[in-house]
Amino acid sequence: MTDAVTERPPEQPPRPVGRKRRILKQFITFGIVGASGFVVNQGVMVLSNKFTQAVWDFDQYHPFVNIFGSAFHVRWYHVFSVLAFIVANIWNFFLNRRYTFKAAKGAPWLRPMFSFMLVGIFGLLITLLVQTALVNDDSPIALSHSIWDDSTGLRTRAYWGNFIGVIVAIPANFLFNKLWTFRHRPGKGEVKVKNVG
């Protein structure tokens, strides 16, 4: 019995129509996974706010830390958004890895997760900027107190700011994850050994 070395033929590029259909399917699956992640995100945001109200008797609008002695503060809703981001992004990573981009079983996950979280930080910054602009009373696009008066969960400005910020960040998250985190890396000149007998 001898071993022969054969070179694997290069993969053919996908047809444009099939490729577009595959990308559309991935985008839809990414959206479904994202919707489940959004539920996780909002759940963490609401639970964090309810917890601080019950235990420390303050809400999401109270200052968390002052920014370099200025008139500006990082508020508790920013902290809740970051916590919600971490939990939801871990959730989304594993679902996207399995269902959207279909990573091979046994494939390493730590490096792609690091990339996913880095891309997510870009989305988090978009979310925080949009959220701050919608919640800050001095912003020209602030949510109106006549509608979003914080009387119920559905009328809470911080929750809506987070929701709208996440929606704005979705296209950027998909694009960067598609092109970087879960990019297809075909083998170049892979060598396959097969038994010849």
PyMOL CGO cylinders between C-alpha atoms (Angstrom):
from pymol import cmd
from pymol.cgo import CYLINDER

trace = [
    CYLINDER, 0.00, 0.00, 0.00, 1.41, 3.41, -0.93, 0.3, 1, 1, 1, 1, 1, 1,
    CYLINDER, 1.41, 3.41, -0.93, 0.33, 6.95, -0.25, 0.3, 1, 1, 1, 1, 1, 1,
    CYLINDER, 0.33, 6.95, -0.25, -0.17, 9.26, -3.19, 0.3, 1, 1, 1, 1, 1, 1,
    CYLINDER, -0.17, 9.26, -3.19, -0.43, 13.00, -2.91, 0.3, 1, 1, 1, 1, 1, 1,
    CYLINDER, -0.43, 13.00, -2.91, -2.99, 14.73, -5.09, 0.3, 1, 1, 1, 1, 1, 1,
    CYLINDER, -2.99, 14.73, -5.09, -3.76, 18.38, -5.29, 0.3, 1, 1, 1, 1, 1, 1,
    CYLINDER, -3.76, 18.38, -5.29, -7.39, 19.40, -4.73, 0.3, 1, 1, 1, 1, 1, 1,
    CYLINDER, -7.39, 19.40, -4.73, -8.77, 21.30, -7.72, 0.3, 1, 1, 1, 1, 1, 1,
    CYLINDER, -8.77, 21.30, -7.72, -9.51, 24.98, -7.01, 0.3, 1, 1, 1, 1, 1, 1,
    CYLINDER, -9.51, 24.98, -7.01, -13.10, 25.77, -6.06, 0.3, 1, 1, 1, 1, 1, 1,
    CYLINDER, -13.10, 25.77, -6.06, -15.22, 27.36, -8.74, 0.3, 1, 1, 1, 1, 1, 1,
    CYLINDER, -15.22, 27.36, -8.74, -16.59, 30.79, -7.86, 0.3, 1, 1, 1, 1, 1, 1,
    CYLINDER, -16.59, 30.79, -7.86, -20.34, 30.74, -7.17, 0.3, 1, 1, 1, 1, 1, 1,
    CYLINDER, -20.34, 30.74, -7.17, -22.67, 31.96, -9.88, 0.3, 1, 1, 1, 1, 1, 1,
    CYLINDER, -22.67, 31.96, -9.88, -23.82, 35.56, -9.33, 0.3, 1, 1, 1, 1, 1, 1,
    CYLINDER, -23.82, 35.56, -9.33, -27.52, 34.65, -8.96, 0.3, 1, 1, 1, 1, 1, 1,
    CYLINDER, -27.52, 34.65, -8.96, -26.78, 31.79, -6.54, 0.3, 1, 1, 1, 1, 1, 1,
    CYLINDER, -26.78, 31.79, -6.54, -24.41, 33.99, -4.60, 0.3, 1, 1, 1, 1, 1, 1,
    CYLINDER, -24.41, 33.99, -4.60, -26.96, 36.79, -4.27, 0.3, 1, 1, 1, 1, 1, 1,
    CYLINDER, -26.96, 36.79, -4.27, -29.60, 34.32, -3.13, 0.3, 1, 1, 1, 1, 1, 1,
    CYLINDER, -29.60, 34.32, -3.13, -27.19, 32.85, -0.57, 0.3, 1, 1, 1, 1, 1, 1,
    CYLINDER, -27.19, 32.85, -0.57, -26.29, 36.30, 0.77, 0.3, 1, 1, 1, 1, 1, 1,
    CYLINDER, -26.29, 36.30, 0.77, -29.98, 37.23, 0.98, 0.3, 1, 1, 1, 1, 1, 1,
    CYLINDER, -29.98, 37.23, 0.98, -30.70, 34.01, 2.89, 0.3, 1, 1, 1, 1, 1, 1,
    CYLINDER, -30.70, 34.01, 2.89, -27.79, 34.75, 5.23, 0.3, 1, 1, 1, 1, 1, 1,
    CYLINDER, -27.79, 34.75, 5.23, -29.05, 38.30, 5.78, 0.3, 1, 1, 1, 1, 1, 1,
    CYLINDER, -29.05, 38.30, 5.78, -32.56, 37.02, 6.61, 0.3, 1, 1, 1, 1, 1, 1,
    CYLINDER, -32.56, 37.02, 6.61, -31.17, 34.40, 9.01, 0.3, 1, 1, 1, 1, 1, 1,
    CYLINDER, -31.17, 34.40, 9.01, -28.88, 37.05, 10.50, 0.3, 1, 1, 1, 1, 1, 1,
    CYLINDER, -28.88, 37.05, 10.50, -32.01, 39.18, 11.03, 0.3, 1, 1, 1, 1, 1, 1,
    CYLINDER, -32.01, 39.18, 11.03, -33.88, 36.34, 12.75, 0.3, 1, 1, 1, 1, 1, 1,
    CYLINDER, -33.88, 36.34, 12.75, -30.92, 35.63, 15.01, 0.3, 1, 1, 1, 1, 1, 1,
    CYLINDER, -30.92, 35.63, 15.01, -30.61, 39.35, 15.61, 0.3, 1, 1, 1, 1, 1, 1,
    CYLINDER, -30.61, 39.35, 15.61, -34.30, 39.55, 16.56, 0.3, 1, 1, 1, 1, 1, 1,
    CYLINDER, -34.30, 39.55, 16.56, -33.76, 36.87, 19.20, 0.3, 1, 1, 1, 1, 1, 1,
    CYLINDER, -33.76, 36.87, 19.20, -30.65, 38.74, 20.35, 0.3, 1, 1, 1, 1, 1, 1,
    CYLINDER, -30.65, 38.74, 20.35, -32.69, 41.93, 20.49, 0.3, 1, 1, 1, 1, 1, 1,
    CYLINDER, -32.69, 41.93, 20.49, -35.14, 40.25, 22.86, 0.3, 1, 1, 1, 1, 1, 1,
    CYLINDER, -35.14, 40.25, 22.86, -32.19, 39.19, 25.02, 0.3, 1, 1, 1, 1, 1, 1,
    CYLINDER, -32.19, 39.19, 25.02, -30.72, 42.71, 24.79, 0.3, 1, 1, 1, 1, 1, 1,
    CYLINDER, -30.72, 42.71, 24.79, -33.94, 44.45, 25.79, 0.3, 1, 1, 1, 1, 1, 1,
    CYLINDER, -33.94, 44.45, 25.79, -34.58, 41.90, 28.53, 0.3, 1, 1, 1, 1, 1, 1,
    CYLINDER, -34.58, 41.90, 28.53, -31.18, 42.57, 30.10, 0.3, 1, 1, 1, 1, 1, 1,
    CYLINDER, -31.18, 42.57, 30.10, -31.74, 46.33, 29.76, 0.3, 1, 1, 1, 1, 1, 1,
    CYLINDER, -31.74, 46.33, 29.76, -35.16, 46.20, 31.47, 0.3, 1, 1, 1, 1, 1, 1,
    CYLINDER, -35.16, 46.20, 31.47, -34.06, 43.77, 34.19, 0.3, 1, 1, 1, 1, 1, 1,
    CYLINDER, -34.06, 43.77, 34.19, -30.96, 45.86, 34.95, 0.3, 1, 1, 1, 1, 1, 1,
    CYLINDER, -30.96, 45.86, 34.95, -33.09, 48.99, 35.30, 0.3, 1, 1, 1, 1, 1, 1,
    CYLINDER, -33.09, 48.99, 35.30, -35.70, 47.26, 37.46, 0.3, 1, 1, 1, 1, 1, 1,
    CYLINDER, -35.70, 47.26, 37.46, -32.94, 45.81, 39.65, 0.3, 1, 1, 1, 1, 1, 1,
    CYLINDER, -32.94, 45.81, 39.65, -31.31, 49.21, 40.28, 0.3, 1, 1, 1, 1, 1, 1,
    CYLINDER, -31.31, 49.21, 40.28, -34.72, 50.73, 41.02, 0.3, 1, 1, 1, 1, 1, 1,
    CYLINDER, -34.72, 50.73, 41.02, -35.55, 47.98, 43.53, 0.3, 1, 1, 1, 1, 1, 1,
    CYLINDER, -35.55, 47.98, 43.53, -32.16, 47.70, 45.23, 0.3, 1, 1, 1, 1, 1, 1,
    CYLINDER, -32.16, 47.70, 45.23, -30.67, 51.21, 45.06, 0.3, 1, 1, 1, 1, 1, 1,
    CYLINDER, -30.67, 51.21, 45.06, -33.80, 53.31, 44.40, 0.3, 1, 1, 1, 1, 1, 1,
    CYLINDER, -33.80, 53.31, 44.40, -32.59, 55.08, 41.24, 0.3, 1, 1, 1, 1, 1, 1,
    CYLINDER, -32.59, 55.08, 41.24, -33.23, 54.61, 37.54, 0.3, 1, 1, 1, 1, 1, 1,
    CYLINDER, -33.23, 54.61, 37.54, -31.45, 54.57, 34.22, 0.3, 1, 1, 1, 1, 1, 1,
    CYLINDER, -31.45, 54.57, 34.22, -31.16, 58.36, 33.89, 0.3, 1, 1, 1, 1, 1, 1,
    CYLINDER, -31.16, 58.36, 33.89, -29.03, 58.90, 37.00, 0.3, 1, 1, 1, 1, 1, 1,
    CYLINDER, -29.03, 58.90, 37.00, -25.34, 59.65, 36.40, 0.3, 1, 1, 1, 1, 1, 1,
    CYLINDER, -25.34, 59.65, 36.40, -22.99, 56.69, 36.61, 0.3, 1, 1, 1, 1, 1, 1,
    CYLINDER, -22.99, 56.69, 36.61, -19.74, 58.65, 36.25, 0.3, 1, 1, 1, 1, 1, 1,
    CYLINDER, -19.74, 58.65, 36.25, -18.80, 62.18, 35.29, 0.3, 1, 1, 1, 1, 1, 1,
    CYLINDER, -18.80, 62.18, 35.29, -16.77, 62.66, 32.11, 0.3, 1, 1, 1, 1, 1, 1,
    CYLINDER, -16.77, 62.66, 32.11, -13.52, 64.46, 33.05, 0.3, 1, 1, 1, 1, 1, 1,
    CYLINDER, -13.52, 64.46, 33.05, -15.16, 67.01, 35.36, 0.3, 1, 1, 1, 1, 1, 1,
    CYLINDER, -15.16, 67.01, 35.36, -17.42, 68.32, 32.58, 0.3, 1, 1, 1, 1, 1, 1,
    CYLINDER, -17.42, 68.32, 32.58, -21.17, 68.82, 32.54, 0.3, 1, 1, 1, 1, 1, 1,
    CYLINDER, -21.17, 68.82, 32.54, -21.50, 65.46, 30.78, 0.3, 1, 1, 1, 1, 1, 1,
    CYLINDER, -21.50, 65.46, 30.78, -22.05, 62.06, 32.37, 0.3, 1, 1, 1, 1, 1, 1,
    CYLINDER, -22.05, 62.06, 32.37, -22.12, 58.42, 31.48, 0.3, 1, 1, 1, 1, 1, 1,
    CYLINDER, -22.12, 58.42, 31.48, -25.58, 57.47, 32.67, 0.3, 1, 1, 1, 1, 1, 1,
    CYLINDER, -25.58, 57.47, 32.67, -26.83, 54.17, 34.01, 0.3, 1, 1, 1, 1, 1, 1,
    CYLINDER, -26.83, 54.17, 34.01, -28.71, 53.48, 30.75, 0.3, 1, 1, 1, 1, 1, 1,
    CYLINDER, -28.71, 53.48, 30.75, -25.31, 53.49, 29.01, 0.3, 1, 1, 1, 1, 1, 1,
    CYLINDER, -25.31, 53.49, 29.01, -24.06, 50.89, 31.51, 0.3, 1, 1, 1, 1, 1, 1,
    CYLINDER, -24.06, 50.89, 31.51, -27.21, 48.81, 30.99, 0.3, 1, 1, 1, 1, 1, 1,
    CYLINDER, -27.21, 48.81, 30.99, -26.73, 49.03, 27.20, 0.3, 1, 1, 1, 1, 1, 1,
    CYLINDER, -26.73, 49.03, 27.20, -23.14, 47.78, 27.49, 0.3, 1, 1, 1, 1, 1, 1,
    CYLINDER, -23.14, 47.78, 27.49, -24.20, 44.88, 29.75, 0.3, 1, 1, 1, 1, 1, 1,
    CYLINDER, -24.20, 44.88, 29.75, -27.07, 44.04, 27.38, 0.3, 1, 1, 1, 1, 1, 1,
    CYLINDER, -27.07, 44.04, 27.38, -24.65, 44.20, 24.44, 0.3, 1, 1, 1, 1, 1, 1,
    CYLINDER, -24.65, 44.20, 24.44, -22.26, 41.70, 26.04, 0.3, 1, 1, 1, 1, 1, 1,
    CYLINDER, -22.26, 41.70, 26.04, -24.97, 39.16, 26.87, 0.3, 1, 1, 1, 1, 1, 1,
    CYLINDER, -24.97, 39.16, 26.87, -26.80, 39.54, 23.54, 0.3, 1, 1, 1, 1, 1, 1,
    CYLINDER, -26.80, 39.54, 23.54, -23.61, 39.44, 21.45, 0.3, 1, 1, 1, 1, 1, 1,
    CYLINDER, -23.61, 39.44, 21.45, -22.49, 36.17, 23.04, 0.3, 1, 1, 1, 1, 1, 1,
    CYLINDER, -22.49, 36.17, 23.04, -25.99, 34.81, 22.33, 0.3, 1, 1, 1, 1, 1, 1,
    CYLINDER, -25.99, 34.81, 22.33, -25.89, 36.08, 18.72, 0.3, 1, 1, 1, 1, 1, 1,
    CYLINDER, -25.89, 36.08, 18.72, -22.38, 34.83, 18.06, 0.3, 1, 1, 1, 1, 1, 1,
    CYLINDER, -22.38, 34.83, 18.06, -23.17, 31.22, 18.78, 0.3, 1, 1, 1, 1, 1, 1,
    CYLINDER, -23.17, 31.22, 18.78, -26.49, 31.30, 16.88, 0.3, 1, 1, 1, 1, 1, 1,
    CYLINDER, -26.49, 31.30, 16.88, -24.93, 33.04, 13.86, 0.3, 1, 1, 1, 1, 1, 1,
    CYLINDER, -24.93, 33.04, 13.86, -22.00, 30.66, 13.91, 0.3, 1, 1, 1, 1, 1, 1,
    CYLINDER, -22.00, 30.66, 13.91, -24.33, 27.69, 13.84, 0.3, 1, 1, 1, 1, 1, 1,
    CYLINDER, -24.33, 27.69, 13.84, -27.22, 28.82, 11.63, 0.3, 1, 1, 1, 1, 1, 1,
    CYLINDER, -27.22, 28.82, 11.63, -26.30, 31.90, 9.58, 0.3, 1, 1, 1, 1, 1, 1,
    CYLINDER, -26.30, 31.90, 9.58, -22.73, 31.24, 8.53, 0.3, 1, 1, 1, 1, 1, 1,
    CYLINDER, -22.73, 31.24, 8.53, -22.69, 27.48, 9.29, 0.3, 1, 1, 1, 1, 1, 1,
    CYLINDER, -22.69, 27.48, 9.29, -19.26, 27.01, 10.81, 0.3, 1, 1, 1, 1, 1, 1,
    CYLINDER, -19.26, 27.01, 10.81, -17.92, 23.47, 10.51, 0.3, 1, 1, 1, 1, 1, 1,
    CYLINDER, -17.92, 23.47, 10.51, -18.25, 21.29, 13.59, 0.3, 1, 1, 1, 1, 1, 1,
    CYLINDER, -18.25, 21.29, 13.59, -15.12, 21.40, 15.67, 0.3, 1, 1, 1, 1, 1, 1,
    CYLINDER, -15.12, 21.40, 15.67, -13.97, 24.66, 14.06, 0.3, 1, 1, 1, 1, 1, 1,
    CYLINDER, -13.97, 24.66, 14.06, -12.21, 26.99, 16.47, 0.3, 1, 1, 1, 1, 1, 1,
    CYLINDER, -12.21, 26.99, 16.47, -14.56, 29.59, 17.95, 0.3, 1, 1, 1, 1, 1, 1,
    CYLINDER, -14.56, 29.59, 17.95, -12.42, 31.85, 20.13, 0.3, 1, 1, 1, 1, 1, 1,
    CYLINDER, -12.42, 31.85, 20.13, -10.81, 33.93, 17.35, 0.3, 1, 1, 1, 1, 1, 1,
    CYLINDER, -10.81, 33.93, 17.35, -14.08, 34.40, 15.42, 0.3, 1, 1, 1, 1, 1, 1,
    CYLINDER, -14.08, 34.40, 15.42, -15.82, 35.33, 18.68, 0.3, 1, 1, 1, 1, 1, 1,
    CYLINDER, -15.82, 35.33, 18.68, -13.15, 37.95, 19.33, 0.3, 1, 1, 1, 1, 1, 1,
    CYLINDER, -13.15, 37.95, 19.33, -13.74, 39.34, 15.81, 0.3, 1, 1, 1, 1, 1, 1,
    CYLINDER, -13.74, 39.34, 15.81, -17.51, 39.22, 16.35, 0.3, 1, 1, 1, 1, 1, 1,
    CYLINDER, -17.51, 39.22, 16.35, -17.22, 41.15, 19.61, 0.3, 1, 1, 1, 1, 1, 1,
    CYLINDER, -17.22, 41.15, 19.61, -14.94, 43.74, 17.99, 0.3, 1, 1, 1, 1, 1, 1,
    CYLINDER, -14.94, 43.74, 17.99, -17.46, 44.25, 15.19, 0.3, 1, 1, 1, 1, 1, 1,
    CYLINDER, -17.46, 44.25, 15.19, -20.16, 44.37, 17.85, 0.3, 1, 1, 1, 1, 1, 1,
    CYLINDER, -20.16, 44.37, 17.85, -18.32, 47.17, 19.65, 0.3, 1, 1, 1, 1, 1, 1,
    CYLINDER, -18.32, 47.17, 19.65, -18.65, 49.24, 16.48, 0.3, 1, 1, 1, 1, 1, 1,
    CYLINDER, -18.65, 49.24, 16.48, -22.40, 48.49, 16.54, 0.3, 1, 1, 1, 1, 1, 1,
    CYLINDER, -22.40, 48.49, 16.54, -22.52, 49.27, 20.27, 0.3, 1, 1, 1, 1, 1, 1,
    CYLINDER, -22.52, 49.27, 20.27, -20.98, 52.69, 19.64, 0.3, 1, 1, 1, 1, 1, 1,
    CYLINDER, -20.98, 52.69, 19.64, -23.63, 53.39, 16.99, 0.3, 1, 1, 1, 1, 1, 1,
    CYLINDER, -23.63, 53.39, 16.99, -26.32, 52.23, 19.44, 0.3, 1, 1, 1, 1, 1, 1,
    CYLINDER, -26.32, 52.23, 19.44, -24.98, 54.41, 22.27, 0.3, 1, 1, 1, 1, 1, 1,
    CYLINDER, -24.98, 54.41, 22.27, -24.72, 57.49, 20.04, 0.3, 1, 1, 1, 1, 1, 1,
    CYLINDER, -24.72, 57.49, 20.04, -28.26, 57.06, 18.72, 0.3, 1, 1, 1, 1, 1, 1,
    CYLINDER, -28.26, 57.06, 18.72, -29.60, 56.24, 22.18, 0.3, 1, 1, 1, 1, 1, 1,
    CYLINDER, -29.60, 56.24, 22.18, -27.95, 59.29, 23.74, 0.3, 1, 1, 1, 1, 1, 1,
    CYLINDER, -27.95, 59.29, 23.74, -29.25, 61.54, 20.97, 0.3, 1, 1, 1, 1, 1, 1,
    CYLINDER, -29.25, 61.54, 20.97, -32.80, 60.23, 21.47, 0.3, 1, 1, 1, 1, 1, 1,
    CYLINDER, -32.80, 60.23, 21.47, -32.77, 60.36, 25.28, 0.3, 1, 1, 1, 1, 1, 1,
    CYLINDER, -32.77, 60.36, 25.28, -30.84, 63.60, 25.92, 0.3, 1, 1, 1, 1, 1, 1,
    CYLINDER, -30.84, 63.60, 25.92, -33.31, 66.47, 26.34, 0.3, 1, 1, 1, 1, 1, 1,
    CYLINDER, -33.31, 66.47, 26.34, -30.91, 68.93, 24.68, 0.3, 1, 1, 1, 1, 1, 1,
    CYLINDER, -30.91, 68.93, 24.68, -30.68, 66.87, 21.48, 0.3, 1, 1, 1, 1, 1, 1,
    CYLINDER, -30.68, 66.87, 21.48, -32.58, 68.09, 18.40, 0.3, 1, 1, 1, 1, 1, 1,
    CYLINDER, -32.58, 68.09, 18.40, -33.85, 64.53, 17.84, 0.3, 1, 1, 1, 1, 1, 1,
    CYLINDER, -33.85, 64.53, 17.84, -34.76, 63.76, 21.46, 0.3, 1, 1, 1, 1, 1, 1,
    CYLINDER, -34.76, 63.76, 21.46, -37.86, 61.64, 21.98, 0.3, 1, 1, 1, 1, 1, 1,
    CYLINDER, -37.86, 61.64, 21.98, -40.81, 63.75, 23.08, 0.3, 1, 1, 1, 1, 1, 1,
    CYLINDER, -40.81, 63.75, 23.08, -41.77, 63.61, 26.75, 0.3, 1, 1, 1, 1, 1, 1,
    CYLINDER, -41.77, 63.61, 26.75, -45.43, 63.89, 25.75, 0.3, 1, 1, 1, 1, 1, 1,
    CYLINDER, -45.43, 63.89, 25.75, -45.29, 60.41, 24.20, 0.3, 1, 1, 1, 1, 1, 1,
    CYLINDER, -45.29, 60.41, 24.20, -42.30, 58.79, 25.92, 0.3, 1, 1, 1, 1, 1, 1,
    CYLINDER, -42.30, 58.79, 25.92, -43.01, 59.90, 29.49, 0.3, 1, 1, 1, 1, 1, 1,
    CYLINDER, -43.01, 59.90, 29.49, -41.53, 56.82, 31.22, 0.3, 1, 1, 1, 1, 1, 1,
    CYLINDER, -41.53, 56.82, 31.22, -44.93, 55.99, 32.73, 0.3, 1, 1, 1, 1, 1, 1,
    CYLINDER, -44.93, 55.99, 32.73, -44.73, 52.38, 31.47, 0.3, 1, 1, 1, 1, 1, 1,
    CYLINDER, -44.73, 52.38, 31.47, -42.10, 50.12, 29.97, 0.3, 1, 1, 1, 1, 1, 1,
    CYLINDER, -42.10, 50.12, 29.97, -43.45, 50.77, 26.48, 0.3, 1, 1, 1, 1, 1, 1,
    CYLINDER, -43.45, 50.77, 26.48, -43.15, 54.51, 27.02, 0.3, 1, 1, 1, 1, 1, 1,
    CYLINDER, -43.15, 54.51, 27.02, -39.63, 54.51, 28.47, 0.3, 1, 1, 1, 1, 1, 1,
    CYLINDER, -39.63, 54.51, 28.47, -37.27, 56.70, 26.44, 0.3, 1, 1, 1, 1, 1, 1,
    CYLINDER, -37.27, 56.70, 26.44, -34.11, 54.76, 27.33, 0.3, 1, 1, 1, 1, 1, 1,
    CYLINDER, -34.11, 54.76, 27.33, -35.65, 51.49, 26.10, 0.3, 1, 1, 1, 1, 1, 1,
    CYLINDER, -35.65, 51.49, 26.10, -36.79, 53.10, 22.83, 0.3, 1, 1, 1, 1, 1, 1,
    CYLINDER, -36.79, 53.10, 22.83, -33.42, 54.78, 22.40, 0.3, 1, 1, 1, 1, 1, 1,
    CYLINDER, -33.42, 54.78, 22.40, -31.73, 51.40, 22.78, 0.3, 1, 1, 1, 1, 1, 1,
    CYLINDER, -31.73, 51.40, 22.78, -34.21, 49.76, 20.41, 0.3, 1, 1, 1, 1, 1, 1,
    CYLINDER, -34.21, 49.76, 20.41, -33.77, 52.37, 17.67, 0.3, 1, 1, 1, 1, 1, 1,
    CYLINDER, -33.77, 52.37, 17.67, -29.99, 52.40, 18.14, 0.3, 1, 1, 1, 1, 1, 1,
    CYLINDER, -29.99, 52.40, 18.14, -29.80, 48.63, 17.70, 0.3, 1, 1, 1, 1, 1, 1,
    CYLINDER, -29.80, 48.63, 17.70, -31.93, 48.84, 14.52, 0.3, 1, 1, 1, 1, 1, 1,
    CYLINDER, -31.93, 48.84, 14.52, -29.65, 51.53, 13.07, 0.3, 1, 1, 1, 1, 1, 1,
    CYLINDER, -29.65, 51.53, 13.07, -26.56, 49.37, 13.80, 0.3, 1, 1, 1, 1, 1, 1,
    CYLINDER, -26.56, 49.37, 13.80, -27.87, 46.15, 12.16, 0.3, 1, 1, 1, 1, 1, 1,
    CYLINDER, -27.87, 46.15, 12.16, -26.72, 46.76, 8.55, 0.3, 1, 1, 1, 1, 1, 1,
    CYLINDER, -26.72, 46.76, 8.55, -23.19, 47.71, 9.66, 0.3, 1, 1, 1, 1, 1, 1,
    CYLINDER, -23.19, 47.71, 9.66, -23.01, 44.66, 11.95, 0.3, 1, 1, 1, 1, 1, 1,
    CYLINDER, -23.01, 44.66, 11.95, -24.09, 42.31, 9.17, 0.3, 1, 1, 1, 1, 1, 1,
    CYLINDER, -24.09, 42.31, 9.17, -21.68, 43.73, 6.63, 0.3, 1, 1, 1, 1, 1, 1,
    CYLINDER, -21.68, 43.73, 6.63, -18.64, 43.67, 8.92, 0.3, 1, 1, 1, 1, 1, 1,
    CYLINDER, -18.64, 43.67, 8.92, -19.45, 40.18, 10.23, 0.3, 1, 1, 1, 1, 1, 1,
    CYLINDER, -19.45, 40.18, 10.23, -19.97, 38.86, 6.70, 0.3, 1, 1, 1, 1, 1, 1,
    CYLINDER, -19.97, 38.86, 6.70, -16.72, 40.36, 5.42, 0.3, 1, 1, 1, 1, 1, 1,
    CYLINDER, -16.72, 40.36, 5.42, -14.51, 39.77, 8.45, 0.3, 1, 1, 1, 1, 1, 1,
    CYLINDER, -14.51, 39.77, 8.45, -15.74, 37.51, 11.24, 0.3, 1, 1, 1, 1, 1, 1,
    CYLINDER, -15.74, 37.51, 11.24, -17.39, 34.77, 9.19, 0.3, 1, 1, 1, 1, 1, 1,
    CYLINDER, -17.39, 34.77, 9.19, -15.68, 35.24, 5.82, 0.3, 1, 1, 1, 1, 1, 1,
    CYLINDER, -15.68, 35.24, 5.82, -15.22, 32.09, 3.80, 0.3, 1, 1, 1, 1, 1, 1,
    CYLINDER, -15.22, 32.09, 3.80, -11.57, 31.10, 3.70, 0.3, 1, 1, 1, 1, 1, 1,
    CYLINDER, -11.57, 31.10, 3.70, -11.16, 28.49, 0.97, 0.3, 1, 1, 1, 1, 1, 1,
    CYLINDER, -11.16, 28.49, 0.97, -7.98, 26.44, 1.13, 0.3, 1, 1, 1, 1, 1, 1,
    CYLINDER, -7.98, 26.44, 1.13, -5.28, 27.52, -1.27, 0.3, 1, 1, 1, 1, 1, 1,
    CYLINDER, -5.28, 27.52, -1.27, -3.51, 24.60, -2.85, 0.3, 1, 1, 1, 1, 1, 1,
    CYLINDER, -3.51, 24.60, -2.85, -4.60, 22.24, -0.07, 0.3, 1, 1, 1, 1, 1, 1,
    CYLINDER, -4.60, 22.24, -0.07, -2.96, 18.87, -0.29, 0.3, 1, 1, 1, 1, 1, 1,
    CYLINDER, -2.96, 18.87, -0.29, -5.07, 15.79, 0.32, 0.3, 1, 1, 1, 1, 1, 1,
    CYLINDER, -5.07, 15.79, 0.32, -3.47, 12.42, 1.01, 0.3, 1, 1, 1, 1, 1, 1,
    CYLINDER, -3.47, 12.42, 1.01, -5.37, 9.34, -0.04, 0.3, 1, 1, 1, 1, 1, 1,
    CYLINDER, -5.37, 9.34, -0.04, -4.47, 5.70, 0.23, 0.3, 1, 1, 1, 1, 1, 1,
    CYLINDER, -4.47, 5.70, 0.23, -3.67, 3.93, -3.02, 0.3, 1, 1, 1, 1, 1, 1,
    CYLINDER, -3.67, 3.93, -3.02, -3.64, 0.20, -2.78, 0.3, 1, 1, 1, 1, 1, 1,
]
cmd.load_cgo(trace, "trace")
